[in-house]
Amino acid sequence: MRYLRTWKPWRAAARSEEGQGLVEYALVLALVSIVAITGLISFSTSVQTFLDQTNNTLETVLKTHGHCGHKACK
C-alpha cells in the first residue's frame, strides 16, 4: 500500500513534465520555422538577383551573336 502512495505523485509529476516537454518542442519548432523562412526569403532574393543578371547577359549575347550565340548565325 505504501508503494501506491509514492507511485501516484510520481505519475502526476511525469505527466506535467510531458506537457512541459511538448510546449518546449512546439517553441523550438516555431523558432526553427521562423529562422528557416527568414533564410529562404533572403536566399530567394539572392537567387532572383543572380537569375536577373544571367538573363541580362544572355539577352546581350543573343543581340550580339544571333539566336544560338555564334557570330555565323547573326
C-alpha positions in Angstrom: 0.0 0.0 0.0 2.8 2.3 0.8 4.2 1.8 -2.8 0.9 3.1 -4.3 1.1 6.3 -2.3 4.6 7.1 -3.7 3.6 6.0 -7.2 0.7 8.4 -7.7 2.7 11.7 -7.1 5.5 10.4 -9.3 3.0 9.7 -12.1 1.4 13.2 -11.8 4.9 14.8 -11.9 5.8 12.8 -15.0 2.6 13.8 -16.7 3.2 17.6 -16.1 6.8 17.2 -17.4 5.5 15.6 -20.5 3.3 18.6 -21.1 6.2 20.9 -20.5 8.3 19.0 -23.0 5.6 19.3 -25.6 5.5 23.0 -25.1 9.2 23.2 -25.4 9.2 21.2 -28.6 6.5 23.5 -30.0 8.5 26.6 -29.2 11.7 25.1 -30.8 9.7 24.2 -33.9 8.3 27.7 -34.1 11.7 29.2 -33.8 13.3 26.9 -36.4 10.4 27.7 -38.7 10.9 31.4 -38.4 14.7 31.1 -39.0 14.1 28.8 -42.0 11.5 31.2 -43.5 13.8 34.2 -43.0 16.7 32.4 -44.5 14.7 31.3 -47.5 13.4 34.8 -48.1 16.9 36.3 -48.2 18.2 33.3 -50.2 15.5 33.8 -52.8 16.4 37.4 -53.2 20.0 36.5 -53.9 18.8 33.8 -56.4 16.5 36.2 -58.1 19.3 38.8 -58.5 21.6 36.1 -59.9 18.9 35.0 -62.4 18.2 38.6 -63.5 21.9 39.2 -64.2 22.2 35.9 -66.1 19.1 36.8 -68.1 20.5 40.2 -69.0 23.8 38.6 -70.0 22.1 36.1 -72.3 20.0 38.8 -73.9 23.1 40.7 -74.6 24.8 37.7 -76.2 21.7 36.9 -78.3 21.5 40.5 -79.5 25.2 40.5 -80.4 25.7 37.0 -81.8 22.3 35.8 -83.0 19.9 33.2 -81.8 22.5 30.4 -81.0 25.4 32.6 -79.8 27.7 32.1 -82.8 28.7 35.0 -85.0 27.9 33.0 -88.1 24.2 32.8 -87.1 23.8 36.6 -86.9 
